[in-house]
């Protein structure tokens, strides 16, 4: 359980890292006139979707599971 909470905390602190995907793509297009391949778009979508799923799953798990007094 602590591993999931630690992961969620790291994701919250590092949200800006996912914006790097967008900015790196924009820089590639503008500066280098390089369009990303469909596989790159698919890979980026998988990364973002899996992260959103993990965050959602942890929120649901935290809401359903009662906290144990330590």
C-alpha positions as CSV (number, residue, x, y, z in Angstrom):
1,X,0.0,0.0,0.0
2,X,2.8,2.4,0.8
3,X,4.3,1.8,-2.7
4,X,1.1,3.0,-4.4
5,X,0.8,6.1,-2.2
6,X,4.5,6.9,-2.9
7,X,3.9,6.5,-6.6
8,X,0.9,8.8,-6.5
9,X,2.9,11.4,-4.5
10,X,5.7,11.3,-7.1
11,X,3.2,11.7,-9.9
12,X,1.7,14.7,-8.3
13,X,5.0,16.3,-7.8
14,X,6.2,15.6,-11.3
15,X,3.1,16.5,-13.4
16,X,5.1,18.9,-15.4
17,X,7.2,16.1,-16.8
18,X,4.4,15.0,-19.1
19,X,4.2,18.4,-20.6
20,X,7.7,17.6,-21.9
21,X,6.1,15.3,-24.5
22,X,4.1,18.2,-25.9
23,X,6.9,20.7,-25.9
24,X,9.5,18.3,-27.3
25,X,7.1,17.5,-30.2
26,X,6.4,21.2,-30.8
27,X,10.1,22.0,-30.8
28,X,10.8,19.1,-33.2
29,X,8.1,20.3,-35.6
30,X,9.0,24.0,-35.4
31,X,12.8,23.9,-35.3
32,X,13.6,20.7,-37.2
33,X,10.5,20.4,-39.4
34,X,10.2,16.9,-38.1
35,X,6.8,15.3,-37.8
36,X,6.4,12.6,-35.2
37,X,5.5,9.1,-36.5
38,X,2.2,7.5,-35.7
39,X,4.0,5.1,-33.4
40,X,5.4,8.1,-31.4
41,X,1.9,9.4,-31.0
42,X,0.6,6.0,-30.0
43,X,3.4,5.6,-27.4
44,X,2.8,9.0,-25.9
45,X,-0.9,8.2,-25.7
46,X,-0.2,4.9,-23.9
47,X,2.1,6.6,-21.4
48,X,-0.5,9.3,-20.6
49,X,-3.4,6.9,-20.5
50,X,-1.6,4.5,-18.2
51,X,-0.7,7.3,-15.8
52,X,-4.2,8.6,-15.7
53,X,-5.5,5.0,-15.0
54,X,-3.0,4.6,-12.2
55,X,-4.1,7.9,-10.6
56,X,-7.8,7.0,-11.0
57,X,-7.2,3.5,-9.6
58,X,-5.4,4.8,-6.5
59,X,-8.1,7.4,-5.8
60,X,-10.8,4.8,-6.0
61,X,-8.8,2.3,-3.9
62,X,-8.2,5.0,-1.3
63,X,-11.9,6.0,-1.2
64,X,-13.0,2.4,-0.8
65,X,-10.4,1.0,1.6
66,X,-10.8,2.3,5.1
67,X,-7.7,3.7,6.8
68,X,-6.1,1.5,9.4
69,X,-5.1,3.2,12.6
70,X,-1.4,2.7,13.2
